[in-house]
Amino acid sequence: MDQILTGLELILQVQNIAMMIIGLIVGIVIGAIPGLNVPLAVALALPFTFQLSPLAGLSMLVGIYKGGTYGGSISAILINVPGTPAAAATAIDGNAMARQGKAGKALKLSIYASIFGELVSDIVLILAAAQIARFALSFGPPEFFALALFSLTIIGLVSGSGLTRGAIAGALGVLLSTVGLDPIEGEVRLAFGIYELTGGLKFIALIIGAFAISEALVQVEKIARDRLIVNVLEFSDRPQDNQVTMADLKKVFPSILRGTPLGIFIGAIPGIGSSIAAFLSYGLAKKFSKEPEKFGEGSIEGVAAAESANNAVTGSTLIPLLTLGIPGDVITAIMLGALTVHGLIPGPTLFQQQGDFITAFFIGMLIVSCLHFVIAIIGLPLFIRAVRVPHGILFPLVVVFCVTGTLVATSSLFDVFVMLFFGILGYFMVKFGFQIAPLLIGFILGPLVEVSLRQSLVISDNSWMVFLTRPVSAIFILLTLVIVVHTIWQRYKEVSVNEN
């Protein structure tokens, strides 16, 4: 109790609270703007933390991290342009709800699911940091491969009725992820003599082009066809379409309860990230839903599942960082720099030598989550009003943001052309009935699948039994087979019913 009181005294200072609020506002705004990603915002803010106390500086960075992770859902829901990679899963049903006049419900639901995931993740960080980190860091290449293979089954769950098209799009995503240097041997692959491709295709260029530019082209086509300039979204006049009712919460709570621990687990494994957590949670929500046919058409369960999982990552990524000094993702790698500048070396000794600081920091994590809820709710009317802009104004602005955001994020004009290429590709995919989400999933998981597979075969002398003799990898492979067989069987039954 004495340590908790000391921690409260340290964290409840005006400077610390102010930095939390500033970080949250900056994070939400940056996260909502396509192209300006959260790692970029944290990196730009890092020099300012050097002039602050360790608690104030880290409070601001945590605020940016949490606010930015949630902020990506705003543009994903309102204009179908994910502000962050993880928000791509939210866009699938969130934007469909917005097009039905339920933008208010989708945005509020994303807040509730995000804050729940954050708070539970913070509590787990406080109570079980060392134990979870020890288990997660026991993962070797076989476990990573089995986990990535299991995650690829999400493609079948987000492909709707077009399983074949989804598989093709996913395979294309995996193929595109192999462009550049071979991760094991260092040989250049699929660059076709273009120097800029030797470093691979930039993820930020792919996601902005495939989601934002393609959406802008689709809307321009609608304007040209209908010869009208209308509002991007029509808002329902019914109060229940803009509120999250108790019935809604009861319906989505199982999805949140699945997504939150999944996000915590994924976040505790270094290098995985919130995108995989969001898509995996979305896929599981559809698998266990009583109304799977509504996914992709505006399911509140889909929004809640994705948001609870991606925000649950924000606390657990700090577990390996604080306990063993191993960053969980790019953002915590930047935070590692902030800690070391202030003479704080993450690891087991940090808990022994800086017990008061750790206690104050943990309390600060909980305070940031509470402030996040207040700021997000207060700012919600502004977010909703922001979409009452005609197509003719909004989507040219979207294109400008996409171009400038890509240029700022990558510092490469070539990547702007790559972004435009993916925009055109995404447009034709939509026109021909292909989902963009499987392409994104394949691109995200491709490197993890390839590297972990090849490393596993190297350490096992090319024996495939390595995946079956290790318990964790064997469990994931078994789950993969079960889901693949079940998905194929379900599609077979659907086809048989339609033919009859």
C-alpha positions in Angstrom: 0.0 0.0 0.0 2.9 2.4 0.8 4.3 1.7 -2.7 0.9 2.4 -4.3 0.5 5.7 -2.4 4.0 6.7 -3.5 3.2 5.8 -7.1 0.0 7.9 -6.9 2.0 10.8 -5.6 4.5 10.6 -8.4 2.0 10.2 -11.3 -0.7 12.6 -10.1 1.2 15.8 -11.1 -0.1 18.5 -13.4 2.7 17.9 -16.0 2.1 14.2 -16.2 -1.7 14.5 -16.6 -1.2 17.3 -19.2 1.2 15.1 -21.2 -1.3 12.3 -21.1 -4.0 14.5 -22.5 -1.8 16.0 -25.2 -0.5 12.6 -26.2 -4.1 11.2 -26.5 -5.3 14.1 -28.7 -2.3 14.0 -30.9 -2.5 10.2 -31.2 -6.2 10.2 -32.1 -5.7 12.9 -34.7 -2.7 11.2 -36.2 -4.3 7.8 -36.2 -7.4 9.1 -38.0 -5.4 10.7 -40.8 -4.5 8.1 -43.5 -0.7 8.0 -44.0 0.3 9.5 -40.7 0.9 6.4 -38.7 1.4 5.9 -34.9 5.1 4.9 -35.0 5.8 8.1 -37.0 4.0 10.2 -34.4 5.8 8.5 -31.5 9.1 9.0 -33.2 8.5 12.7 -33.8 7.5 13.1 -30.2 10.5 11.3 -28.8 12.9 14.3 -28.9 10.4 16.4 -26.8 10.4 13.8 -24.0 14.1 14.3 -23.4 13.3 17.7 -21.8 10.6 16.2 -19.6 10.7 13.9 -16.6 10.7 10.2 -17.4 7.1 9.8 -16.2 5.9 12.8 -18.1 7.7 11.8 -21.3 6.5 8.2 -21.2 3.0 9.3 -20.3 2.8 11.3 -23.5 4.2 8.4 -25.6 1.7 6.0 -24.1 -1.1 8.5 -24.8 0.0 8.7 -28.5 0.2 5.0 -28.7 -3.3 4.3 -27.2 -5.0 7.3 -28.9 -3.4 6.5 -32.3 -4.4 2.8 -32.1 -8.0 3.8 -31.5 -7.9 6.8 -33.9 -7.4 4.6 -36.9 -11.0 3.3 -36.5 -12.5 6.8 -37.0 -11.5 7.2 -40.7 -12.0 3.4 -41.2 -15.6 3.7 -40.1 -16.4 7.1 -41.6 -14.8 6.9 -45.0 -13.5 3.3 -45.3 -9.9 4.5 -45.1 -8.1 2.8 -42.2 -5.9 5.3 -40.4 -3.8 2.4 -39.0 -3.1 -1.1 -40.4 -5.1 -2.7 -37.5 -8.1 -0.6 -38.3 -8.5 -2.4 -41.7 -10.4 -5.1 -39.8 -12.7 -2.5 -38.3 -13.4 -1.0 -41.7 -15.0 -4.2 -43.0 -18.1 -3.8 -40.9 -17.6 -0.3 -39.4 -17.9 1.4 -42.8 -20.8 -0.8 -43.8 -22.7 0.4 -40.6 -21.8 4.0 -41.5 -23.3 3.6 -44.9 -26.5 2.4 -43.3 -26.7 5.6 -41.2 -25.2 4.0 -38.1 -21.9 5.8 -37.9 -22.7 7.0 -34.4 -23.3 3.5 -33.2 -20.2 2.2 -34.9 -18.0 4.9 -33.5 -19.3 4.6 -29.9 -19.0 0.9 -30.1 -15.4 1.2 -31.2 -14.7 3.4 -28.2 -16.3 1.0 -25.7 -14.5 -2.0 -27.1 -11.1 -0.2 -27.4 -11.2 1.1 -23.8 -12.3 -2.3 -22.4 -9.4 -3.9 -24.2 -6.9 -1.3 -23.0 -8.0 -1.5 -19.3 -7.9 -5.3 -19.2 -4.5 -5.3 -21.0 -3.2 -2.8 -18.5 -4.4 -4.9 -15.6 -2.7 -8.0 -17.0 0.5 -6.0 -17.5 0.4 -5.1 -13.8 -0.5 -8.5 -12.5 1.2 -11.0 -14.8 4.0 -9.2 -16.7 6.9 -11.5 -16.0 4.9 -14.8 -16.3 3.4 -13.9 -19.7 6.6 -12.6 -21.1 8.4 -15.8 -20.0 5.9 -17.9 -21.9 5.7 -15.7 -25.0 9.5 -15.5 -25.3 9.7 -19.4 -25.3 8.3 -19.2 -28.9 10.8 -20.4 -31.5 10.5 -20.5 -35.3 8.2 -23.6 -35.4 5.7 -21.8 -33.0 5.8 -18.6 -35.0 5.2 -20.5 -38.3 2.3 -22.5 -36.8 0.7 -19.2 -35.4 1.1 -17.5 -38.7 -0.3 -20.4 -40.6 -3.3 -20.4 -38.2 -3.7 -16.7 -38.8 -3.9 -17.2 -42.6 -7.2 -19.1 -42.0 -8.7 -15.7 -41.4 -8.7 -15.3 -45.2 -11.4 -17.9 -45.5 -13.5 -16.1 -42.8 -13.3 -12.6 -44.3 -13.8 -13.6 -47.9 -17.6 -13.8 -47.7 -19.1 -16.1 -50.2 -16.1 -15.8 -52.6 -13.7 -18.2 -50.9 -11.8 -18.8 -54.2 -11.4 -15.1 -54.8 -10.3 -14.6 -51.2 -7.7 -17.3 -51.5 -6.4 -15.7 -54.8 -6.2 -12.3 -53.1 -4.4 -13.8 -50.1 -1.9 -15.6 -52.3 -1.3 -12.4 -54.2 -0.6 -10.6 -50.9 1.9 -13.3 -49.8 3.6 -13.0 -53.3 3.9 -9.2 -53.0 5.5 -9.6 -49.5 8.4 -11.5 -51.1 9.5 -8.5 -53.2 12.9 -7.3 -52.2 15.8 -9.0 -50.4 15.6 -12.6 -49.4 15.4 -12.5 -45.5 17.7 -15.5 -45.2 20.2 -15.4 -48.1 20.1 -11.7 -48.9 19.4 -12.2 -52.7 17.2 -9.7 -54.5 13.8 -11.1 -55.6 11.1 -9.9 -58.0 12.7 -6.4 -58.2 12.9 -6.5 -62.1 16.0 -4.3 -62.0 14.2 -1.5 -60.2 16.5 -0.3 -57.4 13.7 1.0 -55.2 12.1 -2.4 -55.0 15.2 -4.0 -53.5 13.9 -2.9 -50.1 10.5 -4.4 -50.6 7.1 -2.8 -51.0 6.2 -0.4 -48.3 3.3 -1.5 -46.2 2.1 2.1 -45.7 1.9 2.5 -49.5 -0.1 -0.7 -49.9 -2.7 0.0 -47.3 -3.2 3.6 -48.3 -3.5 2.8 -51.9 -5.6 -0.4 -51.6 -8.1 1.2 -49.2 -8.0 5.0 -49.7 -7.3 5.5 -53.4 -9.4 2.6 -54.5 -12.3 4.0 -52.4 -11.8 7.4 -53.9 -11.9 5.9 -57.4 -15.1 4.0 -56.6 -16.8 7.1 -55.3 -15.6 9.2 -58.3 -17.2 6.5 -60.6 -20.5 6.8 -58.7 -20.5 10.5 -59.0 -19.8 10.3 -62.8 -22.5 7.6 -63.2 -25.2 9.3 -61.1 -24.1 12.9 -62.0 -24.8 13.9 -58.4 -22.7 15.2 -55.6 -24.2 13.8 -52.4 -23.0 13.5 -48.8 -20.6 10.7 -48.1 -23.0 9.2 -45.5 -26.6 9.5 -44.8 -27.4 9.6 -41.1 -30.4 7.8 -39.6 -32.8 9.9 -37.7 -33.6 7.0 -35.3 -31.9 7.5 -31.9 -31.2 3.7 -31.7 -29.0 3.9 -34.8 -26.7 6.3 -33.1 -26.6 4.8 -29.7 -25.1 1.6 -28.3 -28.0 -0.1 -26.4 -27.8 -2.7 -23.6 -29.0 -5.3 -26.2 -26.0 -4.3 -28.4 -23.5 -4.6 -25.5 -25.0 -8.0 -24.6 -24.6 -9.2 -28.2 -21.0 -8.0 -28.6 -19.7 -8.9 -25.2 -18.7 -12.5 -26.1 -16.7 -11.1 -29.1 -15.0 -8.6 -26.8 -14.2 -11.3 -24.2 -12.5 -13.3 -27.0 -10.7 -10.4 -28.6 -9.3 -8.9 -25.5 -7.2 -11.9 -24.2 -6.3 -12.7 -27.8 -4.9 -9.2 -28.3 -3.1 -9.4 -24.9 -1.5 -12.7 -25.9 -0.5 -11.5 -29.4 0.9 -8.3 -28.0 3.1 -10.1 -25.5 4.8 -11.9 -28.4 7.5 -9.6 -29.8 7.1 -8.7 -33.5 3.5 -9.9 -34.1 1.5 -6.7 -33.8 -2.0 -5.4 -33.6 -3.0 -6.1 -37.2 -2.8 -9.8 -36.8 -4.6 -9.6 -33.5 -7.5 -7.6 -35.0 -8.0 -9.8 -38.0 -7.7 -13.0 -36.0 -10.2 -11.7 -33.4 -12.5 -10.7 -36.3 -12.3 -14.2 -37.8 -13.0 -15.9 -34.5 -16.0 -13.6 -33.9 -17.5 -14.6 -37.3 -16.8 -18.3 -36.6 -18.6 -18.2 -33.3 -21.4 -15.7 -34.2 -25.0 -16.8 -34.5 -25.3 -14.5 -37.5 -22.1 -14.9 -39.5 -23.9 -13.9 -42.7 -24.0 -10.3 -41.4 -20.2 -10.0 -41.2 -19.1 -7.7 -44.0 -22.6 -6.2 -44.1 -22.5 -4.1 -40.9 -22.1 -6.5 -38.0 -21.6 -4.8 -34.6 -19.8 -8.0 -33.5 -17.1 -7.5 -36.1 -16.4 -3.9 -35.0 -16.2 -4.9 -31.4 -14.0 -7.9 -32.0 -11.4 -6.0 -34.1 -11.3 -2.9 -31.8 -11.0 -4.9 -28.5 -8.2 -7.0 -29.9 -6.1 -4.2 -31.4 -6.3 -2.0 -28.4 -5.6 -4.9 -26.0 -2.2 -5.1 -27.7 -1.2 -1.6 -26.3 -0.6 -2.8 -22.8 0.8 -6.3 -23.4 3.5 -5.1 -25.8 5.1 -3.4 -22.8 5.4 -6.8 -21.0 8.6 -8.0 -22.8 9.9 -4.5 -23.0 9.8 -3.8 -19.2 10.6 -7.3 -18.0 13.3 -8.4 -20.4 14.2 -5.3 -22.4 12.8 -6.7 -25.6 10.4 -4.4 -27.5 7.1 -5.9 -28.5 6.7 -3.7 -31.6 8.1 -0.7 -33.4 6.4 1.7 -31.0 7.8 0.1 -27.8 11.2 0.0 -29.5 11.0 3.8 -29.7 9.9 3.8 -26.0 13.0 1.8 -25.2 15.0 4.7 -26.5 13.1 7.1 -24.2 13.8 4.9 -21.2 17.5 4.5 -21.8 18.0 8.3 -22.4 16.7 8.8 -18.9 19.0 6.1 -17.5 16.3 3.5 -17.0 17.4 0.1 -18.3 14.4 -2.2 -18.9 14.7 -5.7 -17.4 14.2 -7.6 -14.2 16.5 -5.2 -12.3 14.2 -2.3 -13.2 11.5 -3.7 -11.0 14.0 -4.0 -8.1 15.8 -0.7 -8.5 13.0 1.5 -9.7 10.0 0.1 -7.9 8.3 3.5 -7.3 8.7 4.4 -11.0 7.2 1.2 -12.2 4.3 1.5 -9.8 3.7 5.1 -10.9 4.0 4.1 -14.6 1.4 1.3 -14.2 -1.0 3.6 -12.5 -0.4 6.1 -15.3 -1.4 3.4 -17.9 -4.8 3.1 -16.1 -5.2 6.8 -16.0 -4.5 7.2 -19.7 -7.1 4.6 -20.5 -9.7 6.5 -18.4 -8.8 9.8 -20.0 -8.9 8.2 -23.4 -12.6 7.3 -22.8 -13.5 10.9 -21.8 -11.6 12.6 -24.7 -13.0 10.1 -27.3 -16.6 10.6 -26.1 -16.3 14.4 -25.9 -14.7 14.6 -29.4 -17.2 12.2 -31.0 -19.7 14.8 -32.3 -16.9 16.5 -34.1 -15.9 13.2 -35.8 -19.5 12.6 -36.9 -19.9 16.1 -38.3 -16.7 15.8 -40.2 -18.2 13.4 -42.6 -21.0 15.7 -43.7 -18.8 16.8 -46.5 -19.8 16.4 -50.2 -17.9 13.8 -52.3 -16.5 16.6 -54.5 -14.7 18.1 -51.5 -13.9 15.1 -49.3 -12.3 12.6 -51.7 -10.0 15.1 -53.4 -8.8 15.9 -49.9 -8.5 12.2 -49.2 -6.2 11.8 -52.3 -4.1 14.8 -51.2 -3.8 13.4 -47.7 -2.8 10.0 -49.2 -0.1 11.4 -51.4 1.3 13.8 -48.8 1.0 11.1 -46.0 2.8 8.5 -48.1 5.5 11.0 -49.0 6.0 12.1 -45.4 6.0 8.5 -44.0 8.4 7.1 -46.6 10.3 10.1 -47.9 10.2 8.5 -51.3 8.4 9.7 -54.5 8.6 6.1 -55.8 6.4 4.9 -52.9 3.8 7.5 -54.0 3.6 5.8 -57.3 3.5 2.4 -55.6 0.6 3.7 -53.5 -1.2 4.8 -56.7 -0.6 1.4 -58.3 -2.2 -0.3 -55.3 -5.1 2.1 -55.5 -5.8 1.1 -59.1 -5.3 -2.6 -58.2 -7.7 -2.2 -55.3 -10.3 -0.5 -57.5 -10.3 -3.3 -60.0 -10.4 -5.9 -57.2 -13.6 -4.3 -55.9 -15.0 -4.1 -59.4 -14.5 -7.8 -60.0 -15.7 -8.9 -56.5 -12.4 -9.5 -54.8 -12.0 -8.5 -51.1 -9.1 -6.3 -50.3 -8.7 -7.7 -46.7 -7.3 -11.1 -47.8 -4.6 -9.2 -49.8 -3.7 -7.2 -46.7 -3.6 -10.3 -44.5 -1.4 -12.2 -46.9 1.0 -9.3 -47.2 1.2 -8.9 -43.4 1.7 -12.6 -42.6 3.8 -13.5 -45.7 7.2 -12.6 -44.2 6.5 -14.3 -40.9 5.4 -17.5 -42.6 8.4 -17.6 -44.9 11.1 -16.7 -42.3 9.8 -18.9 -39.5 9.3 -21.9 -42.0 12.8 -21.7 -43.4 14.4 -21.2 -39.9 12.4 -24.2 -38.6 13.6 -26.4 -41.4 17.2 -25.2 -40.9 17.3 -26.0 -37.2 15.5 -29.4 -37.8 17.7 -30.5 -40.7 14.8 -30.2 -43.1 12.5 -32.4 -41.0 8.8 -31.4 -41.0 8.3 -33.3 -37.8 9.6 -30.3 -35.9 6.1 -28.7 -36.2 4.4 -31.8 -34.7 6.8 -32.7 -31.9 6.6 -29.2 -30.3 3.3 -28.9 -28.3 2.4 -25.3 -29.1 3.1 -25.5 -32.8 1.2 -28.9 -33.0 -1.9 -27.3 -31.3 -1.9 -24.4 -33.8 -1.5 -26.7 -36.8 -4.3 -28.9 -35.5 -6.6 -25.8 -35.1 -5.6 -24.7 -38.6 -6.7 -28.1 -40.1 -9.9 -28.0 -38.2 -10.9 -24.5 -39.4 -9.9 -25.2 -43.0 -11.9 -28.5 -43.1 -14.9 -26.8 -41.4 -14.8 -23.8 -43.7 -14.7 -26.0 -46.8 -17.5 -28.2 -45.5 -19.6 -25.1 -44.7 -19.1 -23.7 -48.2 -19.9 -27.2 -49.7 -23.2 -27.3 -47.8 -24.1 -23.7 -48.9 -23.5 -24.6 -52.5 -25.5 -27.8 -52.2 -28.4 -25.9 -50.7 -28.3 -23.3 -53.4 -28.3 -26.0 -56.2 -31.3 -27.7 -54.6 
